[in-house]
Amino acid sequence: MKSLALMVGLFGALAGCEMDQTNTPARPFPDATTVKALAIDAYQNTQHRAPTGLRVGNAQQANTFIGLPPDYLVCVSTTENTIYSVYDNAGNLLAPVGTPFRQSYVMLLRDYGGTTGWGSGIFRRVEEGKIGHVKLLTVCPSSER
């Protein structure tokens, strides 16, 4: 019985902490140079090469993960080249190998506080679906192919 009362108290305390985190507003959005530097770094960390034609688009605040304070989701696009030739159903060549196109990404931008400051832990192609429970196509347009 004592352990049950202890568990209920512990869960109540944890629930209270979780509620405080979700009610905390996000820190004001960082300046454009900080966001671009973070986008370049996030792209290089995920793709293992320097970005070509990187553009930073719109940003929106979102509660991406339940129980965490709001983050910013930022649209980023780069110029990529097709890896394979693209054909239509009739067999007509639509895009040969190496054809440039705009690839859209969503970068999760979070204020880690302290000496760390702003950072991006998630950098994902729009076509991959979601970050947390947010659908990426609601944040950024699909890639132009």
N, C-alpha and C positions, 0 to 999 in steps of 0.2 A: 504494500500500500504506500509506504514511504517512497519507493522508487517511482511509482506512478505519479505521485504528487510532484516529485522532483522533475520528472520528464515533462509534465504539463507546464511547470514553471519555466523550464528551459525552452520549450517550444514557444511559449508566450513571449519570452525575451527575444528569441530569434525572429519571430514574426514582427515584433516591434522594430527591430533593427532593419528588417527588410522594408517595412513601410516607410521608415525615415529615408532610406536610400532612393526609393522611387519618387518621393515628393521633392527631392532636391533638384532644383533647376540646373540645366547645363551651364557651364561657364560661357561667357560671350565668345563668339566665333573668332578664331585667330585671324591675323592679317593674311593677305593674299600670298606674300612671299613665303610665309611659314607653311601654308597649305600646299603650295607648289613644291617646296622642298620635301615635304612629307610624302606627296604623291610620287615624286621621282624615286625616293628611297623605297617606298612600298612596292612600286613597279619592279625595281631592280631586285628586291628581295624575293619576289614571287616568280619573276620571269628570268632572272639571272642574266640580264643584259640591260643596257641603257635604253630608255624609251625614245621613240621617234615621233615627233610631232605631238608631244603631250599637251593636252588642253584640260584645264580644270573648269568644270561647269557649275551648275547650281548645287546648293547644299540645303539640307533640311534636317531639323532636329527630330529625333524619333526615339521612342522607348523600344529599342531593338531587342533587348533581353529582359525578361521578367525578373524583377527584384534588383535591377541595377539602375543607376541614374541614367538620364537620357544621353544619347550620343548624337553626333552629327554624321549623316550619310552624305558623301560628296561624290558627284559624277566626275569621272575622269575618262578621257578618250585618248587613244594613241593611233598612229598609222601603222598598220600591220600589213603583211603580204600573205596572199593565199599560199598554202603549202601544197595543195593538190589542185588539179584542174577541176572546174565545176561545170557540170553538164545538166541540161534540162531533161525531162522525161523522153523527149524525142531524140536524144543523143546529140543535140546541138551544143557546141562549146559556149558557155556563158562567160567564164573567166579562166584564162590560162594560169599556170603556176607563176607566182610572183606578182599577181595583180594586187595593187594597194587597196585597202579599205579601212574604214574607221571602226575600231574595236572599242566598245563601251565597257567601263568598269565602275564598280561602286567601292569607295573606300570608307571604312568605318573610322571616324576620327574621334578620339577620346582624350580627355584631359586626365592624365595619370597623376597630376599634382606633384608636389615636392620638387625635387631637382630634375625629375624626368620630364614633366610638362606634357605637351601635346604629342600624340603618337598614333600610328595606325596599326592595329593588330590584324585587321582583315582587309584584303584587297581582292575582290572577286569579280569575274566576268558577269555581266548582266544576265547572260543566258543560263547561268548556273542556278537561277531561281530565287534563293532567299539568303538573307543574313538574319539569324534569329527568326523572328516571325514576320519580318518585313519583306514583301515581294519586291525584288529589285527593279522590275519594270515599272513600278509605281514611283520610283525615284529617278531613273534615267531611261532615255530611249534605247531601243535595241540597237545592236551594231549595224552599220551600213555595209551590206555586202552586195 
